[in-house]
Amino acid sequence: MAHSKVETSAADDRQALLDRDLSILAFNERVLDWAHRPEVPVLERLRYLCIVSSNLDEFFEVRAEPHVMGSLQGLKTGPYTQKSLAVIAERTGAMVARQYALYNEDLLPTLQRKGYRILSHGERNAAQRQWVRSYFQREVQPLLVPVSLDPAHPFPQVANKSLNFIVQLSGKDAFGRSNEIAIVKVPRVLPRLISLPARVCDGTTAYVMLSSVIRAHLAELFPGREVGQFSQFRVTRNSELAVDEDEIANLRMALRQGLQHRHYGQAVRLEVSANCAPRLAEFLRKEFQLPEEAVFRVNGPVNLVRLMQLIDLVNAPELLFPPYAASFPAQVPQHGSVFARLKAGDVMIHQPFESFDGVLAFLREAVMDPNVLAIKQTIYRAGSDPTMMDLLREAVRRGKEVTAVVELKARFDEEANINWAEQLESIGVQVVYGIVGLKTHAKMLLVTRREGRFLRRYGHLSTGNYNRRTAALYTDISYLTADAEITSDMDQLFGHLASQSRLPKMKRLLVAPFQLHADMQARIAAVGEAAARGAKGRIVIKMNALTDMPLIEALLEAGQKGAHIDLIVRGACMLPARVAGLSENIRVRSVIGRFLEHSRVFYFCADQDESLYLSSADWMSRNMTRRIELAWPVTDPFLRQRIIDECLMAYLHDGLDAWDLAPDGHYHRVGLTAPGHGAQNALMQRYSAAAREE
């Protein structure tokens, strides 16, 4: 849970910042803490364990490649060196060891006491072994193609994060040769966890891992040979898609081709069984051209992420969190017109405490209203739920002009978004992909409606995605408005994304990469100047990551002038907190709860000047300079206070799920000795009570 400090060459060379990659790992250590909490239901603890494994997979896929290459090249200086990889490997290795110890020594025994077992070969009785053998011969063996290595059979292409076995053989093959190394690739279509039938389980519920099934029957894959040492293994590969948008004619086709090669990028991590023979591990390491630090030995299945399947297989609600049913948004009429409500003022939906159904109600009314002429929407991570697609299809059928700005380069959602784009085009939606070189990360939905002799616009802006599934798992703010200036700005921005014409001066919206970065720096500076002259200077920022150097420097300078600054940063934060002579007036905390904190809220107070913004953007260089992002002001007094109370103050006073960043760079969980309230728990209770009163 500690951050290690590294020297960063800032413009004025005056501060040591926290390392970004180690900060990402520290975030995952905080998530892993949930898996250790005994008061959390056991299947939810397993879920957090799997989430951390998935996050670590992504960390290596996205962040590790330059460290690995720096190590292979023997670099001693710079950000990516032999030492940087060693530090990451040590930190990651310790976390992975904790994961497997927790899995083997706590979660599995707890599940067993509850009546659910994952049986190894040695634990299976005769009837279970016979069933497993039959399953292997019927379902698994026909899909396996073991490859014995020789000059005519080179090492096969091993896909990113796939399950494989390396096997050492003795004896001769059919041609009298002693090729002793074989590789067995396991197809992804095979389930990683298999339920045993009740007839062989003596009244209990039991499962077997696919890796255990194959391991027990490896010899059957090599008739006439003797299987000696073996190990399961998994290789993680760099998965960043490199597409030169200036050199291609069709971005969608180029990305689809690139996705075909993603599974076979540069290897960055090798995982083998804890008891893998050194000779086999070294053979694999050299084959994948990895430094020794990139090899990890694990005491269990090499892919803990696939254990998420167990949560779906076990039918035991008592081993999960009590279900939370989000209330329908209080400000959205369930039976009346959303448009009529917006004429009376703006509407806020606090997800997931209030449901995404309020957003769908807005879109559904727009689709069904004959006076609505046009619907425009951005799509970043829409997921697989068909509801929104069906509504847009119906809008086209009813003769409305529908435009969708689909971001094809949303990391790890590229294929899903390509499919969305193709489906939308097939039903007559005008699909565009935004601006070359910039990701469209802004979330907005604009409706144009004829009202008498005039056209009136209604808009939806959000800190999160148009994704029904994640809307129930992430905390986000949806904002509905009929404000003429905001909706006019939205229309201008949609025109910019479609035509690439010059973006006119915005009246209310702050747009990256144009005004947002400079405006945030100016507001921070104004707070600092107010504090320097003895007036009130206050900043409270809630976001997911803080890694942008100019914004960090602006915050440090404002704090040194006397501004009081609170940063609620869920994940990576490079700004050191409460360091003497540097950041005494800056507090940093991270809140890790049942839901993923995702909303971005920016509050500034410089003397009598107060401003509050919601945004799609974290404070990272990529968000400020390489993405289309939005921030919009909240001026309605009621909604401003509601956001301050629910999104800022509640989290600043969280005494259960919050972690404070100490001057030494370590995070410390608050409330361990005397737990207080949790912000998310309080909000769930508040909204549940409000729903019951209705």
MOWOGI-V199699 format. One line per field, one symbol per residue. psi: psi as a letter, one per 20 degrees, with the letter a starting at -180 (. if undefined). A space follows every 10 residues. Layout:
# MOWOGI-V199699
psi: ???
This chain:
# MOWOGI-V199699
psi: jqpqqqppmr hjliqorqpg ghhghhghhh ghhhhiohip qhhhghghgh gggghhghgh hhihghgghh ghikphrrho rghhhggggg gghhghghgh ggghiggghg hghijpqopr ghipaghhhg gggggghghg hiipnpoppa himrpqppqp jqprqpppqr aqaijjqloi pqpopoqhip qipppqqhij jlirpqrqqh hhgggikhhi impiqppcqr qqqpppqpjp popnhijqho gghghhhhhh ihikappiqp prqhjpphgg ghggghgjlq rhijpppqma qinhhiihhh hhhpmnhijr qpqpoqqpph ipphhaphgh hhhirqpppn qjhqqihhgh hghghhghoi iphqppqqof niaipighgh ghghgghjjq opppopoijo pjjgghhggg ghgghhjjqo prjbppippn iqoqpppppp ncjqpqqpqp qqiarmohgh iihqprpppp qjphgghggg ghgghghgik rpprpqghqp pqkfhgghgg ghhghhgghg hhjjrpoppp ppahqojpgh hghggggghh iiqppppnog cpoippqkpp igkhjpqpqp poahqppiqp poppondiop qpqqqiprmq hhhhijqorq qqqoipgghg hgggghhfgh hhjpjgjqpp prhjjqpppq jhhnpbqpgg gghggghggh hhh.
